[in-house]
Each structure stands twice: as structure tokens, then as C-alpha cells.
């Protein structure tokens, strides 16, 4: 009888530990699902405010501007314009140089 009781207690402890493990894993998943998007948004905002990202966008717009000015074909100009408008739709335009900001605003109008 004592052996049966020890087996029962052992199985109970095993089931309790496994259940606790599953429960903690579930709580971690719920917590991750709640906090991970917020963390990614903060990481994205930090990245978009880095000097290297701003410099890359400035150089990209400068390259597109040169291509836009030098091309004679209206279809190519329109394609470059659409590319610029899509690429810079979410970019903070106040971080650009004055000339590039004027160029970008002229494309929007």
C-alpha cells in the first residue's frame, strides 16, 4: 500500500510540474503577444531616427532627383516620381536638406 501511495504522489508531482510548465509557457506567449509589437515599434522609431538611416534616405532622394532632372522621357520621369513618392511617404521630410525638401514637395503638388 505504501508503494502505491508513493507512485501516486510521484505521478501527482510529475503532472503538477508539467502543468505548471505549460501554464508558464502560456503566460509567456500571452505576455510576448502583448509587449512584442510595442517593442518592435520602438525599435523601428529608434532606427528611423539614426543618422545612417537619414543619410541613406537623403542620398537616395538625391540620386532620384538627379535621374528625374536629367531624363527627357516623360514615362521614365513619371516612374521615378512614383518611386520617390512611395519611398518617402512615411519619411519625416523635415530631416531633409532645404533643396531636397523643395523638390519632394514639388512632386507632391
C-alpha positions, 0 to 999 in steps of 0.5 A: 500500500505504501508503494502505491501511495508513493507512485501516486504522489510521484505521478501527482508531482510529475503532472503538477510540474508539467502543468505548471510548465505549460501554464508558464509557457502560456503566460509567456506567449500571452505576455510576448503577444502583448509587449512584442509589437510595442517593442518592435515599434520602438525599435523601428522609431529608434532606427528611423531616427539614426543618422545612417538611416537619414543619410541613406534616405537623403542620398537616395532622394538625391540620386532620384532627383538627379535621374528625374532632372536629367531624363527627357522621357516623360514615362521614365520621369513619371516612374521615378516620381512614383518611386520617390513618392512611395519611398518617402511617404512615411519619411519625416521630410523635415530631416531633409536638406532645404533643396531636397525638401523643395523638390519632394514637395514639388512632386507632391503638388 
